[in-house]
């Protein structure tokens, strides 16, 4: 061949091996293949498949070893991932482990492990040949057999099962059905009893658990296995094992029972302690591990702490009436200069603040002030456009966590009063609203302010007197983000309800967008929100449309209110509300709505909008559908229908 050196053809190389009659030469050839390994140039799979069934034990050993080496190559692996190869190897693994067969078993395990590494054909062939029970039986033998070399085989079989389960859900289910997890538990317990556990074996079996977790998301392992993994985490300082244990426990902590188990067995205290050690060592430059690995572990550790705290029983145990070591650690970390510990602390406090009793205790302890300091610092940092993306991301995360925790603390009535008397929380959060950009942060801040408004006139007046804040709130009401868009009109409605009357309500009319924001809530999916919108619009209508007096300000509230109602398509919103809620609208909600329609339908532009949107027809349908309406309410409905229908008539 011009320009290249011709290689022997595949068939010729096969013939060469097939024609070797001298056993010594054949063994030499197999040794040569083994030595060359995955770089061997020729496909001699047909020969090897034949030789693996040889009656000569040494030829069988060399053939299996050759398969193990050749299968390291992805291309060659496919040539051997068939029954002709895998069945003889499985048959070899069925037999007892003896000192004479030790090397053969090891090489058979290596070959099988390589044949199902990233190879669906190999895995499927193992399934088709009923290989999983054979592998499980072999693993059990290695656990029960203390002879020299059994530890090596135990590791190799575990690696086969790992490569096998990586294939997906079916493989993981087969492994579970055949009792592998019980054997893993025995392995972990055995390793824990040793002075020097095998990092390779522990890494492999815990990784096997993680693969099952990944593929069978709903599977909950037994308390025994989860406790064993937690014990491994306590005993091992190996970075890879630590990461795997944290990963396993985090995935298992999706189940409340596992959250409780981790809390009961000191898992969260352990993780907190490990975090502090890592932060301390890093601060003094005493870590040789790559930064990315340390970051990954610290993130996993923080995530595990938080997910355990989302369990009610686990959270109660760890709070321990405010004396729990984990809670006290979280409070301590609120003053940390390390962003990871600080973020974990704020999230932890937010989770502890799910019970009113705990919220009240935390408010008395001054936790709210710490959170406000944290929110203020990181809000100011997040609006600094000169910061790098990573720093901004961290600042936003902590800002969001702080806002969320403050929101939780504001739930109990006692805390609302305390916050209003203290006078710091509401002004800080309200003043931050115009400069908040991330929607998830806005959502939590809007929710926190709304809770602070409830029952507190002073907070409602603060919102009403801040045009920039009102503009920001109405802007979030028009945003596409469900969380902030849902909270914004509720906050405006809560302020209007709290103020009820007085010219301060005019602030909501003067700031463009507030009326439309509340009108949009008429078609919210929850009747509570619909009623909040109706009540707020009614109060605003009463205030804006009342007769002018000599002391009335120059601003024309009536014209502005009517104009904004029409621009927000009030008629369409009312028609949709009536059309979708005829049968289920509570009478008290209907009464509020009729009061609003009675007031506003007397204004020409609004009546025109109602007529165009066929609000009178919607009212007729509502009247015909219901038999629980009072005579007085029926009269009001008839009057409003008549006003709308007759609008514009000569």
C-alpha positions in Angstrom: 0.0 0.0 0.0 1.6 3.2 -1.1 2.3 5.8 1.6 1.6 3.3 4.4 2.8 0.1 5.9 0.2 -2.7 5.5 -0.8 -4.4 8.7 -1.7 -8.1 8.9 -5.3 -8.7 8.1 -7.6 -9.6 11.0 -8.3 -13.0 9.6 -4.6 -13.7 9.2 -3.8 -12.9 12.8 -6.7 -15.1 13.9 -5.4 -17.9 11.7 -1.9 -17.5 13.2 -3.3 -18.1 16.7 -5.6 -20.9 15.7 -2.7 -22.7 14.1 -0.5 -22.6 17.1 -0.2 -26.2 18.3 2.6 -25.8 20.8 1.1 -24.9 24.2 4.2 -22.9 25.2 3.9 -20.8 22.1 0.2 -20.2 22.7 0.8 -19.1 26.2 3.5 -16.8 25.0 1.1 -15.3 22.5 -1.5 -14.7 25.1 1.0 -13.1 27.4 2.0 -10.9 24.5 -1.7 -9.9 24.0 -2.0 -9.2 27.7 1.2 -7.1 27.8 0.0 -5.0 24.8 -3.5 -4.8 26.2 -5.9 -2.2 24.8 -3.3 -1.2 22.2 -3.3 -4.6 20.6 -3.9 -4.0 16.9 -6.0 -7.0 15.9 -9.5 -8.3 16.6 -8.9 -11.8 17.8 -12.1 -12.1 19.8 -13.2 -15.3 18.0 -10.0 -17.0 19.2 -10.2 -15.7 22.8 -13.8 -16.8 23.0 -12.8 -20.3 22.1 -9.8 -20.4 24.4 -11.7 -19.3 27.4 -13.4 -22.7 27.3 -10.1 -24.6 27.2 -9.5 -27.6 29.4 -6.1 -26.2 30.3 -6.5 -24.0 33.5 -3.5 -21.9 32.6 -4.9 -21.1 29.1 -8.3 -20.2 30.7 -6.6 -17.9 33.1 -4.5 -16.2 30.4 -7.6 -15.9 28.1 -9.6 -14.3 30.8 -6.8 -11.9 31.6 -6.5 -11.1 27.9 -10.2 -10.2 27.9 -9.8 -8.0 30.9 -6.9 -6.1 29.2 -8.5 -5.9 25.7 -11.8 -4.7 27.2 -10.2 -1.6 28.5 -10.5 -0.4 24.9 -14.1 0.8 24.1 -14.0 -0.5 20.6 -12.6 -3.9 21.5 -15.0 -4.1 24.5 -18.0 -4.4 22.2 -16.4 -7.5 20.5 -16.3 -9.4 23.8 -19.6 -8.2 25.4 -21.4 -11.3 24.3 -22.7 -14.5 25.7 -19.8 -16.5 24.2 -17.5 -14.6 26.6 -19.6 -13.7 29.5 -21.2 -17.1 30.2 -17.9 -18.9 30.6 -16.7 -16.1 33.0 -19.9 -16.3 35.0 -19.5 -20.1 35.2 -16.0 -19.6 36.6 -17.4 -17.2 39.3 -20.0 -19.7 40.4 -17.4 -22.0 41.8 -15.9 -21.8 45.3 -13.0 -19.5 46.0 -9.8 -21.6 46.8 -6.2 -20.5 47.0 -5.6 -22.3 43.7 -8.4 -20.5 42.0 -7.8 -17.1 43.6 -6.0 -15.5 40.6 -8.6 -16.9 38.1 -11.4 -15.4 40.1 -9.7 -12.0 40.3 -9.0 -11.9 36.6 -12.6 -13.0 35.9 -13.9 -10.2 38.0 -11.6 -7.7 36.2 -12.8 -9.0 32.8 -16.5 -8.8 33.8 -16.1 -5.3 35.3 -14.5 -4.0 32.2 -17.1 -5.7 30.0 -19.9 -3.8 31.6 -18.1 -0.5 32.0 -19.9 2.1 29.9 -21.2 -0.9 27.8 -25.0 -1.5 27.5 -24.4 -4.8 25.6 -22.3 -6.1 28.4 -24.8 -5.2 31.1 -27.7 -6.6 29.1 -25.8 -9.9 28.6 -25.2 -10.2 32.3 -29.0 -9.7 32.8 -29.8 -12.2 30.1 -27.5 -14.8 31.6 -28.9 -14.3 35.1 -25.5 -13.0 36.2 -26.6 -10.7 39.0 -27.4 -13.5 41.5 -24.1 -15.1 40.7 -22.3 -11.8 41.5 -24.2 -11.3 44.7 -23.5 -14.8 45.8 -19.8 -14.3 45.1 -19.8 -11.0 47.1 -21.4 -12.8 50.0 -18.7 -15.5 49.9 -16.0 -12.8 50.1 -17.7 -11.4 53.2 -17.9 -14.7 54.9 -14.4 -15.9 53.7 -11.4 -14.6 55.6 -8.8 -16.3 53.4 -6.0 -14.2 52.0 -7.1 -12.4 48.8 -10.8 -12.4 49.5 -10.6 -8.7 50.2 -9.3 -8.1 46.7 -12.2 -10.1 45.2 -14.7 -8.2 47.4 -13.5 -4.9 46.0 -13.5 -6.3 42.4 -17.1 -7.7 42.7 -18.2 -4.4 44.2 -16.7 -2.6 41.2 -18.5 -4.9 38.8 -21.8 -4.1 40.5 -21.0 -0.4 40.4 -20.3 -0.5 36.6 -23.4 -2.6 36.1 -25.8 -0.3 38.1 -24.6 2.8 36.3 -26.5 1.4 33.4 -29.8 2.7 34.8 -33.0 2.0 36.6 -33.5 -1.6 35.5 -30.0 -2.6 36.7 -30.5 -0.8 40.0 -33.8 -2.6 40.6 -32.1 -5.9 39.9 -29.4 -5.2 42.4 -31.9 -4.3 45.0 -34.0 -7.3 44.4 -31.0 -9.6 44.8 -30.1 -8.2 48.3 -26.9 -6.2 47.5 -27.8 -3.4 49.9 -27.8 -5.8 52.8 -24.3 -7.0 51.8 -23.2 -3.4 51.5 -24.4 -2.8 55.1 -22.3 -5.8 56.3 -19.3 -4.5 54.4 -19.6 -1.0 56.0 -20.1 -2.4 59.5 -17.1 -4.6 59.0 -14.9 -1.7 57.8 -16.0 0.4 60.7 -14.7 -2.3 63.1 -11.2 -2.1 61.6 -8.5 0.2 62.8 -7.7 1.1 59.2 -10.7 0.8 56.9 -10.3 0.3 53.2 -10.9 3.6 51.5 -11.2 1.9 48.1 -13.9 -0.5 49.2 -15.8 2.0 51.2 -15.7 4.5 48.3 -17.0 1.8 45.8 -19.9 0.6 47.9 -21.1 4.1 48.9 -20.8 5.2 45.3 -23.0 2.2 44.5 -25.6 3.5 46.9 -25.4 6.9 45.2 -26.0 5.4 41.8 -29.1 3.6 43.2 -30.2 7.0 44.7 -29.8 8.7 41.3 -31.8 6.1 39.4 -34.5 5.2 42.0 -35.3 8.7 43.4 -38.2 7.4 45.6 -36.3 4.5 47.2 -35.7 4.9 50.9 -32.9 2.7 52.3 -33.2 1.1 55.7 -32.2 2.9 58.9 -29.4 0.4 59.2 -27.7 1.4 55.9 -28.3 5.1 56.4 -26.9 4.8 60.0 -23.8 3.0 58.6 -23.2 5.7 56.0 -23.5 8.3 58.8 -21.0 6.3 60.9 -18.6 6.2 58.0 -18.9 10.0 57.6 -18.0 10.3 61.3 -15.0 8.0 61.1 -13.5 9.0 57.8 -11.7 12.2 56.9 -11.1 11.0 53.3 -12.3 13.8 51.0 -13.9 11.5 48.4 -15.6 9.4 51.0 -16.9 12.5 52.8 -18.3 13.8 49.6 -20.0 10.5 48.8 -21.5 10.1 52.3 -22.9 13.7 52.2 -24.3 13.1 48.8 -26.0 9.8 49.9 -27.4 11.3 53.1 -28.7 14.4 51.3 -30.6 12.4 48.7 -32.0 10.1 51.4 -33.0 13.1 53.5 -35.8 13.8 51.0 -37.6 11.4 53.3 -38.7 12.9 56.7 -37.8 9.7 58.6 -34.2 10.0 57.4 -34.1 13.7 58.4 -35.2 12.6 61.9 -32.6 9.8 61.9 -29.8 12.2 61.0 -30.9 14.6 63.6 -31.2 12.0 66.3 -27.8 10.4 65.6 -25.8 13.7 65.7 -25.3 14.0 62.0 -26.0 17.7 61.8 -23.7 18.5 64.7 -21.0 16.5 63.0 -21.5 18.3 59.7 -21.4 21.7 61.5 -18.2 20.8 63.2 -16.6 19.6 59.9 -17.6 22.8 58.2 -16.0 24.9 61.0 -12.8 22.8 60.7 -12.7 23.3 56.9 -13.2 27.0 57.1 -10.6 27.3 59.8 -8.0 25.2 57.9 -8.7 27.1 54.7 -8.3 30.5 56.5 -4.8 29.6 57.6 -3.8 28.0 54.3 -3.7 24.5 55.7 -5.6 22.7 52.9 -3.8 20.8 50.2 -7.0 19.6 48.5 -8.1 21.4 45.4 -10.4 24.4 46.0 -13.1 22.9 43.8 -13.2 19.7 46.0 -13.4 21.7 49.2 -16.1 24.0 47.8 -18.1 20.9 46.7 -18.0 19.4 50.2 -18.8 22.6 51.9 -21.8 23.1 49.6 -23.0 19.5 50.2 -22.6 20.0 54.0 -24.6 23.2 54.0 -27.3 21.7 51.8 -27.5 18.6 54.1 -28.0 20.8 57.2 -30.8 22.8 55.6 -32.7 19.8 54.1 -32.6 18.0 57.5 -34.1 21.2 59.1 -37.0 21.1 56.7 -38.3 18.1 58.6 -40.6 19.2 61.4 -39.6 16.5 63.9 -35.9 17.0 63.0 -36.1 20.7 63.4 -37.9 20.4 66.8 -35.1 18.1 68.0 -32.4 20.4 66.8 -34.0 23.6 68.2 -34.5 22.0 71.6 -36.3 25.0 73.1 -33.6 27.3 71.8 -30.8 25.4 73.5 -29.9 22.9 70.8 -26.3 22.8 69.7 -27.2 23.1 66.1 -29.5 26.1 66.7 -26.8 27.8 68.8 -24.2 27.1 66.1 -26.5 28.7 63.5 -26.9 31.8 65.7 -23.1 32.0 66.1 -22.6 31.7 62.4 -24.9 34.8 61.8 -21.8 36.8 62.8 -19.4 34.8 60.6 -17.3 36.5 57.9 -17.4 33.3 55.8 -20.1 33.6 53.2 -20.8 29.8 53.2 -21.3 29.6 57.0 -23.4 32.8 57.0 -25.7 31.6 54.2 -26.2 28.3 56.0 -26.9 30.1 59.2 -29.5 32.4 57.7 -31.2 29.5 55.9 -31.1 27.4 59.1 -32.7 30.3 61.2 -35.4 30.6 58.5 -36.2 27.0 58.9 -36.3 27.2 62.7 -38.7 30.1 62.3 -41.5 27.9 61.1 -43.2 27.7 64.5 -44.7 30.8 66.2 -43.3 29.9 69.6 -39.8 29.7 68.1 -40.3 32.9 66.2 -41.3 34.8 69.4 -38.2 33.4 71.2 -35.9 34.5 68.4 -37.5 37.9 68.2 -36.9 38.3 72.0 -33.3 37.1 71.5 -32.6 39.8 68.9 -32.3 37.5 65.9 -34.5 39.8 63.8 -31.9 42.6 64.2 -29.1 40.3 63.1 -31.1 39.3 60.1 -31.8 42.9 59.2 -28.1 43.8 59.5 -27.3 40.9 57.1 -30.1 41.8 54.7 -29.0 45.5 54.6 -25.3 44.7 54.1 -25.9 42.2 51.3 -28.6 44.3 49.7 -26.2 47.2 49.5 -23.5 44.9 48.2 -25.8 43.4 45.5 -26.6 46.8 44.0 -22.9 47.5 43.6 -22.4 46.9 39.9 -18.7 46.8 40.2 -18.7 43.5 42.1 -17.9 40.3 40.2 -20.7 37.9 39.2 -19.7 35.3 41.8 -19.7 37.8 44.6 -23.0 39.3 43.4 -24.5 35.8 43.3 -23.4 35.1 46.9 -24.8 38.5 48.0 -28.2 37.8 46.4 -28.4 34.3 47.9 -27.8 35.7 51.4 -30.1 38.6 50.8 -32.9 36.2 49.7 -32.3 33.9 52.7 -32.4 36.8 55.1 -35.6 38.2 53.6 -37.2 34.8 53.8 -36.2 34.4 57.5 -37.4 37.9 58.3 -40.7 37.0 56.6 -41.1 33.9 58.8 -40.3 35.9 62.0 -43.1 38.3 61.0 -45.8 35.7 61.1 -46.8 35.8 64.8 -49.0 38.8 65.8 -46.8 39.4 68.8 -43.8 39.8 66.5 -45.6 42.2 64.2 -46.3 44.5 67.1 -42.7 44.2 68.3 -41.4 45.0 64.9 -43.7 48.0 64.5 -42.7 49.4 67.9 -39.1 48.8 67.2 -39.5 50.7 64.0 -36.6 49.4 62.0 -37.7 46.4 59.9 -40.4 48.0 57.9 -38.5 51.2 56.8 -35.4 49.1 55.9 -37.4 46.6 53.7 -39.6 49.3 52.1 -36.7 51.5 51.2 -34.9 48.5 49.6 -37.8 47.7 47.3 -37.0 50.1 44.5 -33.5 48.7 44.0 -34.3 45.0 44.2 -33.8 43.2 40.9 -34.0 39.4 41.5 -37.6 38.4 41.6 -37.2 35.7 44.3 -35.7 38.4 46.6 -38.6 40.8 45.8 -41.1 38.0 46.5 -39.8 37.5 50.0 -39.4 41.2 50.8 -43.0 41.9 49.5 -44.3 39.0 51.7 -42.4 40.2 54.8 -43.7 43.8 54.4 -47.3 42.5 53.9 -47.1 40.5 57.1 -45.7 43.6 58.9 -48.6 45.7 57.6 -51.3 43.4 59.1 -52.7 45.2 62.1 -50.1 47.9 62.0 -51.3 51.3 60.7 -47.9 52.8 61.1 -46.4 50.3 58.6 -49.2 50.8 56.1 -48.6 54.6 56.3 -44.9 54.1 55.6 -45.7 52.2 52.4 -48.3 54.7 51.3 -46.0 57.7 51.9 -43.2 56.2 49.7 -44.0 56.8 46.0 -40.8 54.9 44.9 -41.8 51.9 46.9 -45.4 52.0 45.6 -44.1 52.2 42.0 -41.7 49.2 42.6 -44.6 47.2 44.2 -46.9 47.9 41.2 -44.1 47.0 38.9 -43.6 43.6 40.4 -47.4 43.1 40.1 -47.0 43.4 36.4 -44.0 41.1 36.2 -44.1 37.6 34.7 -42.8 36.0 37.9 -45.7 34.3 39.7 -44.3 34.7 43.2 -43.6 38.5 43.2 -46.6 39.2 40.9 -48.9 37.4 43.4 -47.5 39.1 46.5 -47.4 42.7 45.1 -51.2 43.3 44.8 -51.7 41.5 48.2 -49.4 44.0 49.8 -51.2 47.0 48.2 -54.5 45.6 49.2 -53.3 45.0 52.8 -52.2 48.6 53.0 -55.5 49.9 51.7 -57.5 47.7 54.1 -55.3 48.8 57.0 -55.7 52.5 56.3 -59.4 52.1 55.2 -60.1 55.8 54.8 -58.4 59.2 54.6 -56.5 61.1 52.0 -53.4 58.9 52.4 -55.3 56.3 50.3 -54.9 58.9 47.5 -51.2 57.8 47.3 -52.4 54.6 45.6 -54.3 56.6 43.0 -51.5 59.1 42.4 -48.8 56.4 41.7 -49.5 55.0 38.2 -49.9 51.2 38.2 -51.2 50.6 41.7 -54.9 50.4 40.6 -54.1 48.1 37.7 -52.1 45.9 40.0 -55.0 45.4 42.4 -57.5 45.0 39.5 -55.4 42.1 38.1 -55.9 40.3 41.4 -59.6 40.1 40.7 -58.9 37.1 38.5 -56.5 35.4 40.9 -57.1 31.6 41.4 -57.8 32.0 45.1 -61.0 33.4 46.4 -59.1 35.0 49.4 -57.1 37.1 47.0 -60.1 38.0 44.9 -61.9 39.3 48.0 -58.8 41.2 49.0 -58.8 43.0 45.7 -62.6 43.7 45.8 -62.3 45.2 49.3 -59.3 47.4 48.4 -60.9 48.7 45.2 -64.2 49.4 47.1 -62.3 51.4 49.8 -60.3 53.3 47.1 -63.5 54.0 45.2 -65.3 55.4 48.3 -62.3 57.7 49.0 -61.6 58.8 45.5 -65.2 59.4 44.4 -66.5 61.2 47.4 -67.7 64.8 46.9 -65.1 67.5 46.9 -64.8 69.9 49.8 -63.0 73.3 50.2 -60.1 71.4 51.7 -59.8 68.8 48.9 -56.3 68.9 47.4 -55.8 70.1 43.9 -55.0 66.6 42.6 -58.1 65.2 40.8 -58.4 61.8 42.5 -61.8 61.0 40.9 -60.6 61.6 37.3 -57.4 59.7 37.9 -59.1 56.8 39.6 -61.7 56.4 36.9 -59.1 56.7 34.2 -56.9 54.0 35.7 -59.9 51.7 36.3 -60.9 51.9 32.6 -57.3 51.6 31.4 -56.9 48.4 33.5 -60.0 46.9 31.8 -62.0 46.7 35.0 -65.1 45.5 33.0 -63.4 42.5 31.5 -61.9 41.5 34.9 -65.3 41.7 36.6 -66.9 39.7 33.9 -64.3 37.0 34.2 -64.6 37.0 37.9 -68.4 36.6 37.8 -68.3 34.1 34.9 -65.9 31.7 36.7 -67.4 32.1 40.2 -71.1 32.2 39.8 -71.9 29.1 41.8 -69.0 29.2 44.3 -68.6 32.9 45.2 -69.3 33.4 48.9 -72.1 35.7 49.6 -69.9 38.1 51.6 -67.6 38.4 48.6 -70.5 39.1 46.3 -71.7 41.8 48.7 -68.3 43.5 48.5 -68.2 43.3 44.8 -71.8 44.7 44.4 -70.8 47.6 46.7 -67.9 48.4 44.4 -70.0 48.0 41.2 -72.8 50.2 42.7 -70.4 53.0 43.4 -68.4 52.9 40.2 -71.3 52.1 37.7 -72.6 55.6 38.4 -69.6 57.1 36.6 -70.0 57.3 32.9 -66.7 56.1 31.6 -66.7 53.1 34.0 -70.3 52.3 33.1 -69.4 52.4 29.5 -66.6 49.9 30.1 -68.9 47.7 32.1 -71.5 47.7 29.3 -68.9 46.9 26.6 -67.6 44.0 28.8 -71.3 42.8 29.3 -71.0 43.0 33.1 -74.8 43.3 33.3 -75.2 40.0 31.5 -72.7 38.4 34.0 -74.7 39.8 36.9 -77.9 38.4 35.4 -76.3 34.9 35.1 -75.1 35.2 38.7 -78.6 36.2 39.9 -80.3 33.3 38.0 -77.7 30.8 39.3 -78.0 31.6 43.0 -80.8 31.0 45.5 -79.0 32.1 48.6 -79.1 35.9 48.0 -81.0 38.3 50.2 -83.7 40.5 48.9 -81.6 43.5 49.5 -78.7 42.1 47.5 -81.0 41.2 44.7 -82.2 44.7 44.6 -78.7 46.1 44.4 -77.9 43.7 41.6 -81.0 44.8 39.7 -80.1 48.5 40.1 -76.5 48.0 38.9 -77.7 45.9 35.9 -80.2 48.7 35.0 -77.6 51.4 35.4 -75.2 49.6 33.1 -77.8 48.5 30.5 -79.3 52.0 30.3 -75.9 53.8 30.0 -75.9 55.8 26.8 -79.6 55.4 26.1 -81.4 58.5 24.7 
